[in-house]
Amino acid sequence: MTVTRLRRAALVVAAAALLGCGEPPVSPVPPQADLIGSLLQATGLLGCAPMPTATATQTVGPAGGVIKIGPHALAIPAGALATPVTITATAPSDNVNRVRFQPEGLVFQRSAALTMSYANCNLLGTILPKRIAYTSDALAILSYVLSVDNLFAKNVTGKLNHFSNYAIAW
């Protein structure tokens, strides 16, 4: 037999083996694996122990500034605001770490950075990656902001382009 005929014969044997030859189908994924996969795909707001309500009001102008709201901070870079704006931030006592900024709808010319602590949060806070979520008043997640999770400092920083409600999600 020539080399070409040997290759053809090998391909025929391989194709027959791949077509099953009466072998049983591959078994489905075990139920535990489905459950773990579902949990990892699920997202929601991170549960935390309530902290005292924190409120901060500060006027920030074109030079930028930092506003501290309890264990959280908003860093507004120079050039983000064209004129001075009085900003109020409230972190209510709740079972999720969240901050509401006013005036609502304020848009930055350059992105601000919101850093939120999750040191008071449950075990998911140490295991799963966190991000900052833009939420409705009823705490429904509307979208996620570009975020970086710092496991060692137990905080997450996200890029904000406008004011509204924000909370830590996993």
Secondary structure, 3 states (H helix, E strand, C coil): CCHHHHHHHHHHHHHHHHCCCCCCCCCCCCHHHHHHHHHHHCCCECEECCCCCEEEEEEECCCCEEEEECCEEEEECCCCCCCCEEEEEEECCCCECEEEEECCCCEEEEEEEEEEECCCECCHHHHCCCEEEEECCCCCEEEECCEEEECCCCEEEEEEEECCEEEEEC
